[in-house]
Amino acid sequence: MKEKFISERQVKYKTIFAFLFFILAFAAGIYLWKLVRKEPQAGGVPTTLRKGLMYDEKLFSSTFNKDKLVKTYPKSEAVKKVRVNGNLGLKNPNIDTATWRLQVVKNNGDTMFFSLNDIKKLPKTEIVYDFKCIEGWSQKTWWGGVRFSDFINHYHLNNEAKLNYVGMNTPDKEYYVGIDMPSILQPQTLLCYEMNGKPLPVNQGYPLRLIIPVKYGIKHLKRIGTIYFSNERPPDYWAERGYDYYSGH
């Protein structure tokens, strides 16, 4: 086989072409970005970017299977020092579980109130999995609580579970999330009251937080105050600031 030699002139032309192509592509990218930034805002980001996020959500949600479990690990692999991925809604460190109540608003407008003991009466479930933060870090963490699906079934909230979304907020309403129903009914989603076998620390959402392994950390609302149900998307703190509403992984 004959070797193919490239002349010095050809190398020069290819180099110039590649350099010009890079400059033009870079300039086109800046131009398009400026056009996008001038667009009206939709949920904290330009309309085109929001459409892209919505398309991603449609794609990923269409392949979601709530019966598929995330990978779990032995308790020995769980970290002892768990990172805190935000403190919104946790300004008041003095929560008295004797008076604290979880409020659940039914679809007919009635409100149910649950003490921590009411929740602990249900079978306890534990999970050690790789908690993923949208900032790019992850940790194998150990959580304990009640399956959200068990809570729904035990307290006869099955009609509410037929709706499209669940909304949650902290008692002070400072932090709030909206979650699609298939994801929150995934059997590893917990109304969580323990971390590493002990009651939740205050900075991890004491007395009750959400653990939803199929979502990034921004959906894991700490210190749940109210749960409600809707066919329309509930408000979501970070989606309003330009993040993906779905936030699955």
Secondary structure, 3 states (H helix, E strand, C coil): CCCCCCCHHHHHHHHHHHHHHHHHHHHHHHHHHHHHHCCCEECCEEHHHHHHHHHHHHHHHHCCCCCCCCCECCHHHCCCCCCCCCCCCCCCCCCCCCCCCEEEECCCCCEEEECHHHHHCCCCEEEEEEEECCCCCEEEEEEEEEEHHHHHHHCCCCCHHHCCEEEEECCCCCCEEEEEHHHHCCCCCEEEEEECCEECCHHHCCCCEEECCCECHHHCCCCCCEEEEECCCCCCCCHHHCCCCCCEC
